[in-house]
Amino acid sequence: MKYALITGASSGIGLEYARQLAEKGYHLVIVSNQEEENKRVAEEIHSCYGVEVRPMFADLSQADSANRVYDWCQKQGLLIHILVSNAGILHFGRLVNAKEEIIDRIVTLHCTTPAKLCRLFAADMSQRQDGYILLMSSMTAWLPYPTMSLYGSTKVFLKNLGQSLWYELRPYGVSVTTVFPGAVDTPLYQLDDKKRRLFRGVGMMSSAQALAKKGLRAMFKRKRQCVPGILIKIELLICLLLPAHGLLPILKIPVIKRILEKK
């Protein structure tokens, strides 16, 4: 039996990845730090799609979490055919105002744990000469955006990790796809329904369902990267062409100023 392992699968984009992979007939391992919600999602997906869904509670911001996830799968005798490293958190504000525990948490969650998960599961995939890895980076990996220096820099790590691994693992039949979304309508943004509808309507946000569909399509085609949507592609092009001082006016935007000044 082939399994797909998805981190951060209890809500948002991770939940959509889980649903869409279940629809394709994959059995699932869903990992989340929201234990009760994870169990509820497992029951829901099993009931809807008839696949086996195994929920695992794990705090992926802990340095040893990747080893615990891998060891748990080994003890269960599960063949992980797809690894979707999706778990993440947002952080806004100046780095000098960030608490040390926030820095530790986001760096471990976005960098250490995905790298270790790739190291462990990709070794097995390479031996079998088959497998897929999907890493969730961000548009901020291409743009040093004020108030997101910590978040964006960890997404740069995922960008470089994923694109390097694509070359390393390709000769062994393992594909690595890195996804670079813009804003996505998930609970991470904590917006009310009116703002969510507005931002989706004008193209400033995409739905988690649409993003997951594009990400999986790119993964199964073994593409090195996925920049979902024409607007995101245009924004990335502008970011690549924009000189560094072109970002300075952003600092004068009232909402950005308030975030930067927040203690």
C-alpha positions in Angstrom: 0.0 0.0 0.0 1.3 3.4 -1.0 0.9 6.3 1.5 1.2 10.0 1.2 2.5 11.8 4.3 1.3 15.4 4.7 2.4 17.7 7.4 0.1 20.5 8.7 -2.9 18.5 7.3 -5.5 19.4 9.9 -6.5 22.6 8.1 -5.9 25.0 5.2 -3.6 24.0 2.3 -2.5 20.8 4.0 -6.1 19.6 4.4 -6.7 20.2 0.7 -3.6 18.2 -0.2 -4.9 15.4 2.0 -8.3 15.4 0.4 -7.1 15.6 -3.2 -4.6 12.8 -2.6 -7.2 10.7 -1.0 -9.5 11.3 -4.0 -6.7 9.9 -6.2 -6.7 6.7 -4.0 -3.7 7.3 -1.8 -3.7 6.2 1.8 -2.6 8.9 4.1 -0.5 9.8 7.1 -1.6 13.2 8.3 0.7 15.0 10.8 -0.4 18.0 12.9 0.0 19.6 16.3 -3.7 19.9 16.6 -4.5 16.4 17.9 -8.3 16.4 18.1 -8.7 18.3 14.9 -6.3 15.9 13.2 -8.4 12.9 14.4 -11.6 14.5 13.1 -10.0 15.2 9.7 -8.8 11.6 9.5 -12.3 10.2 10.2 -13.8 12.7 7.7 -11.5 11.8 4.8 -11.8 8.0 5.5 -15.6 8.3 5.5 -15.6 10.4 2.3 -13.0 8.6 0.2 -12.7 5.1 1.7 -8.9 5.3 2.1 -6.9 4.5 5.2 -6.0 7.6 7.1 -3.5 7.5 10.0 -3.4 10.6 12.1 -0.2 11.4 14.0 0.2 14.1 16.6 3.6 15.8 16.5 4.9 19.3 17.2 7.1 19.8 14.1 8.8 22.9 15.7 10.7 20.5 17.9 14.2 19.6 16.7 13.7 15.8 16.9 10.2 15.7 15.4 11.3 14.5 11.9 13.0 11.5 13.4 9.9 10.7 15.5 7.7 10.9 12.4 10.0 8.7 10.4 10.4 6.1 13.2 6.6 6.0 13.7 6.1 5.2 10.0 8.8 2.6 10.1 7.2 0.9 13.1 3.9 0.9 11.4 5.5 -0.6 8.3 4.2 2.2 6.0 5.6 2.8 2.5 5.7 6.6 2.1 5.4 7.2 -1.7 4.7 11.0 -1.4 6.0 13.5 1.2 4.2 16.8 1.3 6.1 19.2 3.7 3.4 21.9 4.2 3.4 22.8 7.9 4.2 26.4 8.6 3.4 29.6 10.5 3.3 33.2 9.6 5.3 35.9 11.4 5.0 39.6 10.9 7.2 42.3 12.5 10.8 43.5 12.9 13.3 40.8 13.6 14.7 42.9 16.5 11.3 42.7 18.2 10.9 38.9 17.7 11.1 36.7 20.8 13.9 34.1 20.7 11.3 31.3 21.1 9.5 32.5 17.9 12.8 32.5 16.0 13.6 28.9 17.2 10.1 27.7 16.4 9.9 29.1 12.8 13.4 28.2 11.8 12.9 24.6 13.1 9.5 24.3 11.5 10.4 25.7 8.1 14.0 24.6 7.8 15.3 21.9 10.2 12.2 19.6 10.1 11.7 19.7 6.3 15.4 19.1 5.7 15.4 16.1 8.0 12.1 14.7 6.6 13.6 14.9 3.1 16.8 13.3 4.3 15.0 10.3 5.9 12.2 9.6 3.4 14.2 10.5 0.3 16.8 7.8 1.2 14.0 5.2 1.2 12.5 6.6 -2.0 16.0 6.5 -3.7 16.4 2.9 -2.9 13.1 2.1 -4.4 13.8 4.4 -7.4 10.4 6.0 -7.0 8.8 8.8 -5.1 7.6 12.4 -4.9 8.4 15.2 -2.5 6.5 18.5 -2.4 7.9 21.5 -0.5 5.8 24.6 0.3 7.9 27.7 0.0 6.4 31.1 -0.7 6.5 34.1 -3.0 8.4 35.9 -0.2 11.4 33.6 -1.0 11.9 35.9 -4.0 11.3 39.2 -2.3 12.9 40.7 0.9 9.6 42.0 2.1 9.7 44.4 5.2 8.0 42.9 8.3 8.5 39.4 6.9 12.3 39.1 7.2 12.2 36.0 9.4 9.4 34.2 7.5 10.8 35.1 4.1 14.3 34.0 4.9 13.1 30.5 6.0 11.2 30.3 2.7 14.4 31.0 0.8 15.9 28.0 2.6 13.1 25.8 1.3 13.5 27.3 -2.2 17.2 26.4 -2.3 16.7 23.1 -0.6 14.0 21.9 -3.0 15.6 23.1 -6.2 19.0 21.5 -5.2 17.3 18.3 -4.2 15.5 18.1 -7.6 18.9 17.7 -9.2 20.3 15.4 -6.5 17.4 13.0 -6.5 16.3 13.0 -10.2 18.8 10.3 -11.2 17.3 8.0 -8.5 13.7 8.3 -9.7 12.6 10.8 -7.0 11.1 14.1 -7.9 11.1 17.3 -5.8 8.7 20.1 -6.5 8.8 23.4 -4.7 5.6 25.5 -4.7 5.7 29.3 -4.4 2.2 30.6 -3.6 1.2 34.2 -2.8 -1.5 34.9 -0.3 -3.8 31.9 0.2 -7.3 31.9 1.9 -6.5 29.9 5.1 -7.0 30.4 8.8 -3.4 31.7 9.1 -4.5 35.2 8.0 -7.4 35.5 10.5 -9.5 37.6 8.1 -13.3 38.0 8.3 -15.5 36.6 5.6 -16.0 39.9 3.9 -12.3 40.6 3.5 -11.7 37.0 2.3 -14.3 37.3 -0.4 -12.9 40.7 -1.5 -9.3 39.5 -1.7 -10.2 36.4 -3.6 -12.4 38.4 -5.9 -9.7 40.8 -6.9 -7.1 38.0 -7.3 -5.1 39.0 -4.2 -5.7 35.6 -2.6 -6.2 32.1 -4.1 -8.2 29.3 -2.5 -6.5 26.5 -0.8 -8.3 24.0 -3.0 -7.1 25.7 -6.3 -3.5 26.0 -5.0 -3.4 22.3 -3.9 -4.7 21.2 -7.3 -1.9 23.2 -9.1 0.7 22.0 -6.7 -0.1 18.3 -7.1 -0.4 18.7 -10.9 3.1 20.1 -11.0 4.4 17.4 -8.6 3.0 14.5 -10.6 4.5 16.0 -13.7 7.8 16.0 -11.8 8.3 19.7 -12.3 11.1 21.5 -10.3 8.9 24.4 -9.3 5.3 25.6 -9.3 4.4 29.3 -9.4 0.6 29.0 -9.3 -1.4 31.7 -11.2 -0.6 34.3 -13.8 -0.8 37.2 -11.2 1.8 35.5 -9.0 4.1 35.1 -12.0 3.7 38.8 -12.9 4.4 39.8 -9.3 7.5 37.6 -9.2 8.8 39.1 -12.4 8.3 42.6 -11.0 10.1 41.5 -7.8 13.1 40.2 -9.7 13.3 43.4 -11.7 12.7 45.9 -8.9 15.8 47.5 -7.4 16.3 47.2 -3.7 15.4 50.9 -3.0 12.1 50.3 -4.8 10.9 48.6 -1.6 11.5 51.6 0.6 8.1 53.3 -0.2 6.4 50.2 1.3 7.8 51.2 4.7 5.6 54.4 4.5 2.3 52.4 4.2 0.4 53.0 7.4 -0.3 49.3 8.2 3.4 48.4 7.5 4.6 51.3 9.8 2.3 50.0 12.6 3.7 46.5 12.3 7.3 47.8 12.3 6.8 50.0 15.3 5.0 47.3 17.3 7.0 46.1 20.3 
